[in-house]
């Protein structure tokens, strides 16, 4: 699948949407990157991150476990709000500042270079495409795409998936990072370019620093048992938040999973592909928008990844309107809970062997056609 690509030629849908966004920033006279809202939030989150880490050693007895849990949440906030914008070069107009913000991912356990390959170059380009997007490849533990093979234990995946999400960051930082480092591949796609000597040094140095900060120092200060238990508790919070928030954008019953043809060509232009594979949720919630770094506006983020998340709420209605004029929709769930249910329905549908996912669009189409049987349509949605 390394040769998968989009149709060549013009991208009229993207050009129209991009024109609207460019016009918005020009008329407002503001930059697409982060402003004081993001920079002030980053300072607050950095204080929460450092403060919660220090509390691990400042609280006595079993109370330090509360600090471990708080630090797991603070680490997720760093990833959602600081690292993510930095990695997409939307945190600041300064390339050096963006690189520094992206490197916070090294501090929280993973690797900036790996993220750029996995997320920016593969996931954003080939969203929900098997063997290209590693985000839907769980090494066979889950069946997230209807094109993936079914295994007997998948019958219960909609139940056990929530427990495995607790170890997502542990598996990511201590297995997937090293797997990608050794193979120089993401899924089945080669790295876009080989790692330089400095990238190798950064990888190993960041892993060593992480082990020192989160295992060796805590074990020396707290004892081996309490330190290991706290470390696992921190990752339970971090891993669950990372897994669930990113799954709600793509692995839900409103998202599609396109397949390339025998030549490796995907059926839509890139922007249309993004709108069909990416779903917003809770776009009216100011708190979630703040806490999740705009990851509830995933369609906007995928269409314009170099625009800071602080602008997504304003862009949403205009992009939605323009897309509708061209016959497309920005798919969305009204609340986070509705998105969680959409993820559950999707995983349950794919737990049955030989049965492809029934997407939300299928539910909605049947409801529209069944104008005289609203009760039956409601039963269909509830199922």
C-alpha positions in Angstrom: 0.0 0.0 0.0 3.0 2.3 -0.1 2.0 3.5 -3.5 -1.4 4.8 -2.5 -2.2 8.3 -3.7 -5.0 10.7 -4.7 -6.2 11.5 -8.2 -3.9 13.9 -9.9 -5.0 17.2 -11.2 -6.8 20.2 -9.6 -8.5 20.1 -6.2 -11.5 22.4 -6.8 -13.2 21.6 -3.4 -10.1 22.4 -1.4 -9.5 25.5 -3.4 -13.0 26.8 -2.7 -12.7 26.0 1.0 -9.2 27.4 1.3 -10.3 30.6 -0.4 -13.0 31.1 2.2 -10.5 30.6 5.0 -7.8 32.8 3.4 -10.4 35.6 3.0 -11.4 35.3 6.6 -7.9 35.9 7.9 -7.3 38.7 5.4 -10.4 40.5 6.3 -9.8 40.1 10.0 -6.2 41.1 9.7 -4.9 38.3 11.9 -2.5 35.5 11.5 -3.4 31.8 11.1 -1.1 30.8 13.9 -1.7 30.9 17.6 -2.3 34.2 19.5 -2.4 35.3 23.1 -5.2 32.8 23.8 -3.0 29.9 22.9 0.2 31.3 24.4 -1.4 32.1 27.8 -3.1 28.7 27.9 0.2 27.0 27.1 1.8 28.8 30.1 -1.0 27.6 32.4 -0.8 24.0 31.1 3.0 24.1 31.5 2.5 25.1 35.1 0.0 22.3 35.7 2.4 19.9 34.2 5.4 20.9 36.2 3.3 21.5 39.4 1.7 18.1 39.3 5.0 16.4 38.7 6.5 18.1 41.8 3.4 17.2 43.8 4.3 13.5 43.3 7.2 14.1 45.7 5.4 16.7 47.8 2.4 14.7 48.9 2.8 12.2 51.7 1.8 8.6 51.8 -0.7 7.3 49.3 -1.8 10.9 48.4 1.0 11.0 45.9 -1.1 8.8 43.6 -3.5 11.7 43.2 -0.6 13.7 41.8 0.3 10.9 39.4 -3.3 10.9 38.1 -3.2 14.7 37.8 0.1 14.6 36.0 -1.4 12.1 33.5 -4.2 14.6 32.7 -1.7 17.5 32.5 0.4 15.5 30.1 -2.6 14.9 27.9 -3.3 18.7 27.9 0.3 19.3 26.8 -0.2 16.9 23.9 -3.5 18.3 22.9 -2.7 22.0 23.2 1.0 22.6 22.9 2.7 19.7 21.1 0.0 19.3 18.5 0.0 22.9 17.3 3.7 23.0 17.4 4.0 19.8 15.3 1.7 21.4 12.7 3.7 24.6 12.8 0.6 26.5 13.9 1.6 27.4 17.4 3.7 30.4 16.4 5.0 32.2 13.3 8.4 31.3 14.4 9.8 28.0 13.1 12.1 27.6 16.1 9.2 28.1 18.5 7.1 25.5 16.7 10.0 23.0 16.8 10.4 23.6 20.5 6.7 23.1 21.2 6.7 19.9 19.1 9.6 18.7 21.1 7.4 18.6 24.2 6.3 15.2 22.8 9.8 14.0 23.6 9.4 15.1 27.2 6.0 13.3 27.6 7.4 10.0 26.3 7.3 9.7 22.6 9.4 11.3 19.8 8.9 14.4 17.7 10.3 12.9 14.5 8.2 9.8 14.8 5.0 11.9 15.3 5.8 13.9 12.2 6.0 10.8 10.1 3.1 9.0 11.7 0.7 11.9 12.1 1.5 14.7 9.7 2.7 12.7 6.7 0.6 9.5 7.0 -2.5 10.1 9.1 -3.4 13.5 7.7 -2.7 12.5 4.1 -4.3 9.0 4.1 -6.9 9.2 6.9 -8.7 5.9 7.5 -6.9 4.1 4.7 -5.7 0.6 5.6 -2.0 0.0 5.6 -1.2 3.7 5.3 -2.9 5.2 8.4 -1.3 3.6 11.5 -4.1 5.1 13.6 -6.5 2.4 12.5 -3.9 -0.3 12.8 -4.0 -1.9 16.3 -1.8 -4.9 15.2 -4.9 -7.0 15.0 -6.1 -6.4 18.6 -9.1 -4.4 17.3 -11.0 -4.4 14.0 -11.4 -0.7 13.3 -11.9 -0.8 9.5 -14.5 -3.0 7.7 -11.6 -4.0 5.3 -9.6 -5.5 8.1 -9.8 -9.3 8.7 -12.0 -10.5 11.5 -10.6 -12.7 14.3 -12.7 -14.6 16.8 -11.8 -12.4 19.8 -13.0 -9.3 17.9 -16.5 -10.4 18.8 -16.0 -8.8 22.2 -13.9 -5.8 21.0 -16.6 -3.2 21.8 -16.3 -4.4 25.5 -12.5 -4.9 26.0 -11.4 -2.0 23.9 -12.1 0.4 26.8 -9.7 -1.5 29.1 -7.0 -1.7 26.5 -7.2 2.1 26.0 -5.8 2.4 29.5 -2.4 1.1 28.2 -2.4 3.0 24.9 0.4 5.4 25.8 2.5 2.7 27.4 2.2 0.6 24.2 2.8 3.6 22.0 5.9 4.9 23.8 7.6 1.6 24.6 6.6 -0.5 21.6 5.3 1.4 18.5 8.0 4.1 18.8 10.8 1.4 18.7 9.0 -0.6 16.0 8.9 2.4 13.8 12.5 3.4 14.7 13.8 -0.1 13.7 11.8 -0.4 10.5 11.8 3.2 9.4 8.2 2.7 8.4 4.7 3.8 9.5 2.3 1.0 8.8 3.6 -0.2 5.4 4.8 3.2 4.2 8.5 4.1 4.4 9.6 7.2 6.2 9.5 10.2 3.9 13.3 10.6 4.4 15.9 8.8 6.5 16.7 10.0 10.0 19.8 12.2 10.3 22.4 11.6 13.0 20.8 14.4 15.1 17.4 12.7 14.9 18.9 9.4 16.2 20.6 11.2 19.1 17.3 13.0 19.9 15.4 9.7 19.9 17.7 7.9 22.3 18.3 11.0 24.5 14.6 11.7 24.9 13.9 8.0 25.9 16.7 8.1 28.4 15.5 11.3 30.0 12.0 10.0 30.2 13.1 6.9 32.0 15.2 9.0 34.4 12.3 11.4 35.1 9.5 8.9 35.4 11.1 5.7 36.7 14.6 6.1 38.2 14.0 9.4 40.2 10.5 8.3 41.5 11.9 4.9 42.5 14.7 6.5 44.4 12.4 8.9 46.1 9.3 6.9 46.7 10.3 3.3 46.5 10.1 0.8 43.6 6.5 -0.4 44.2 4.8 3.0 44.8 6.8 4.5 41.8 5.8 1.8 39.4 2.1 1.8 40.6 2.0 5.6 40.2 3.7 5.4 36.8 1.0 3.0 35.6 -1.8 5.1 37.0 -0.4 8.2 35.2 -0.4 6.3 31.9 -3.9 4.9 32.5 -5.2 8.5 32.5 -3.0 9.7 29.7 -3.5 6.6 27.5 -7.3 6.6 27.9 -7.6 10.3 27.1 -5.3 10.1 24.1 -7.1 7.0 22.7 -10.7 8.1 23.2 -10.3 11.7 21.9 -8.5 10.6 18.7 -10.8 7.7 18.1 -13.9 10.0 18.3 -12.7 11.8 15.2 -12.3 8.9 12.8 -13.3 5.5 14.3 -17.0 6.2 14.5 -20.1 5.3 12.6 -20.2 8.7 10.8 -16.8 8.2 9.3 -15.9 6.3 6.1 -13.0 4.0 5.3 -12.2 4.5 1.6 -10.2 1.9 -0.4 -7.8 2.7 -3.2 -8.4 0.9 -6.6 -6.0 -1.6 -8.0 -3.7 1.3 -9.1 -3.5 2.6 -5.6 -5.7 5.6 -6.4 -8.2 6.9 -3.9 -11.7 7.8 -5.2 -11.9 11.4 -4.0 -9.8 14.5 -4.1 -8.0 15.1 -0.8 -10.4 17.6 0.8 -13.4 15.4 0.0 -11.6 12.5 1.5 -11.0 14.4 4.7 -14.7 15.4 5.0 -15.7 11.8 4.6 -13.3 10.3 7.0 -13.2 12.9 9.8 -15.9 13.9 12.2 -16.4 16.9 14.6 -18.1 16.6 18.0 -19.4 19.0 20.7 -18.5 22.1 18.6 -20.7 24.2 20.9 -18.7 23.3 24.0 -16.2 26.1 24.9 -14.7 24.0 27.7 -14.0 21.0 25.5 -12.6 23.2 22.7 -10.3 24.8 25.3 -9.2 21.5 27.0 -8.8 19.4 23.9 -6.9 22.0 21.8 -9.7 22.1 19.3 -9.6 18.4 18.6 -13.4 18.4 18.6 -13.1 20.4 15.4 -11.3 17.6 13.6 -12.7 18.3 10.1 -11.4 21.9 10.2 -8.1 20.7 11.6 -7.7 18.1 8.8 -8.6 20.5 6.1 -6.3 23.3 7.5 -3.7 21.7 9.8 -1.5 24.8 9.8 -4.2 26.9 11.2 -4.1 27.1 15.0 -6.9 25.5 16.9 -7.9 28.8 18.5 -9.5 29.8 15.2 -11.5 26.6 14.6 -14.7 27.7 16.3 -14.9 30.8 14.1 -14.0 28.9 10.9 -16.6 26.1 11.5 -19.8 27.8 10.4 -18.2 29.3 7.3 -16.5 26.1 6.2 -19.7 24.1 6.9 -21.7 26.5 4.8 -19.3 26.5 1.9 -19.0 22.7 1.9 -22.8 22.5 1.9 -23.0 24.8 -1.2 -20.8 22.3 -3.0 -22.9 19.3 -1.9 -20.7 18.1 1.0 -21.1 18.0 4.7 -19.0 18.5 7.8 -20.0 15.4 9.8 -20.5 16.1 13.4 -22.0 14.7 16.7 -23.7 17.3 18.9 -22.0 16.2 22.1 -19.0 14.2 23.2 -21.3 11.5 24.6 -23.0 11.1 21.3 -19.5 10.7 19.7 -18.6 8.0 22.3 -21.8 6.2 21.4 -20.9 6.5 17.7 -17.5 4.9 18.5 -19.2 2.1 20.4 -21.7 1.4 17.7 -18.9 1.2 15.1 -16.8 -1.1 17.1 -19.8 -3.3 17.9 -20.8 -3.5 14.2 -17.3 -4.6 13.2 -17.2 -7.2 16.0 -19.4 -9.4 13.8 -17.5 -11.5 11.2 -18.3 -10.7 7.6 -20.4 -7.7 8.5 -19.1 -4.3 7.4 -19.6 -1.3 9.5 -23.1 0.3 9.2 -22.2 4.0 9.0 -24.3 6.8 10.5 -25.0 8.0 7.0 -26.8 4.7 6.4 -28.9 5.3 9.4 -29.7 8.8 8.3 -30.5 7.7 4.8 -32.9 5.0 5.9 -34.6 7.5 8.3 -35.0 10.0 5.4 -36.6 7.4 3.2 -38.8 6.1 5.9 -40.9 9.2 6.4 -43.9 7.2 7.5 -42.2 4.9 9.9 -40.4 7.2 12.4 -40.7 4.7 15.1 -38.9 2.2 13.1 -36.2 4.7 12.3 -35.7 5.5 16.0 -35.4 1.8 16.7 -32.8 1.5 13.9 -30.7 4.4 15.5 -31.0 2.8 19.0 -29.7 -0.4 17.7 
